[in-house]
């Protein structure tokens, strides 16, 4: 929430809570298990759209190894800077941060047909223009590469979103299919999330 001091016209934003990087628990899912389930492997190139605290970025970097690459993309520079520091402390040298607005055309600036896997973890509900985002994922993925979307489940037991904020599975599938993706897998992640996996046709 924005806080405006009475004696000043300046708006003061709350400080970013860096403690989230040090929490061992994962909210309703296990990144390592999910990445293994979708078939992420050594030497893969991954694009983590809206990487946030980087739980999936870090695990993806560990799995893909020294010859793999993970592009962590977020609009928040503080998050990216702290994630970079966390990666260095973990001995990971295969993470590359990109600060950008994902609702703009060609937002990542990455080469076409570059990546093996694109991740969108708890992201779509925050995005107004979802088509632009999914088209960018389609552009940067190789043929038959995977798009992995995890969102709050419509039937989740611990749903933290209001009903109108949820992105319905049908909406995601209809949009992804229209762009050219083909759905190959769906599974639950914890008690609150569902994962949909698509391939680029």
Buried (B, 14 or more C-beta within 10 A) or exposed (E): EEEEEEEEEEEEEEEEEEEBBEEEEBBBBBBBEBBEBBEBEEEBBBBBBBBBBBBBBBBBBBBBBEEBBBBBBBBBEEBBEBBBEBBEEEEBEBBBBBEBEBBEEEBBEBEEEBBBBBBBBBBBEBBEEBEBBBBBBBBBBBEEBBBBBBBBBEEBEEBEBEEEEBBEBEEBBEBBEEBBBEBEBEEBBBEBBBBBBBBBE
